Amino acid sequence: MITAIVLIQTEVDQINQVAEEIVKLEGVSEVYSITGDHDLLAMVRVKHHDELAEVIPGRISKVPGVVHTDTHIAFRTYSQHDLESMFSLGLPGE
């Protein structure tokens, strides 16, 4: 599983609407409203590296109200949760 942390700047009056649209996108597991230089943080989880291009510039950046994105790729996961099983669809051959 490849995880990307996407920091998102939005139009000030559209933060809630943008968050609601982004969380519906395939590949986005959750969206947080945050403080600081960015308005939202989206967690993107995909199986293959090339899927990041589909999700981030292909979908997230095209949501009306998104002004800028800043993407960080996670190298390792340190968690008490088993992320692979949480996001597994249980399809044969996976």
Buried (B, 14 or more C-beta within 10 A) or exposed (E): EBBBEBBBBBEEEBBEBBBEBBBEBEBBBEBEBEEEEBBBBBBBBBEEEEBBEBBBEEBBBEBEBBBEBEBEEBEEEEEEEEEEEEEEEEEEEE
